[in-house]
């Protein structure tokens, strides 16, 4: 009976500590003025919308749709990589991690809290840019599918959240510079993963084929979460609901796995 009564309190305390860490990350990133990127996005998109009719008559709507989504992805990627790699590494380099370890905070709570905090920042960033994106499209009378673009941006957030998990993992045991370069490499390889496997098969080299298949199994297949190109054409080109759900689960499982590995490495580090 005592176990049943104490269990909710224990779970609440764990969630409370995770949310405290997440809120600290959120406030810290806000103070770094990262949300100024929203203003940059607005200026960039309005400027492109005004310039396109002069150079791309007849195709400006399609280009504006593509560039808007691409800009969201690039800005989100910059935040995920450059801030994500320093979330844990900065605490280690400044030795502030020693203060956190002295408190009743487990490595898992620390890692998960950091990830949730930056994922929340990415969500705010994408929602703000999406609102500006829709306003510019409506002002310029560009026809678009609201639901398809909303779906693409949601999966973009999931992709960036996964990249954040990669950045945190690499930042646990490498320097910020190396972690940044490796995370960017994982991002590129993740988008090229299916093509790399095809290249290995075309080479007809057993060693190369095994190597490329190994890369495919280890690296995340980010092409599953990239719906930007299909979304501009509406719902018809998006994967069906079952595929979308499976891709969503794929992203969540990969994030959990990466955070679990990061937690394991962090817990074994000597500070």
Secondary structure as UniProt FT lines:
FT   HELIX           2..31
FT   TURN            32..35
FT   HELIX           36..55
FT   TURN            57..59
FT   HELIX           60..93
FT   TURN            94..96
FT   HELIX           97..102
FT   HELIX           107..139
FT   TURN            140..141
FT   HELIX           146..173
FT   HELIX           176..203
FT   HELIX           206..218
FT   HELIX           222..224
FT   HELIX           228..231
FT   TURN            232..233
FT   HELIX           235..237
FT   HELIX           241..268
//
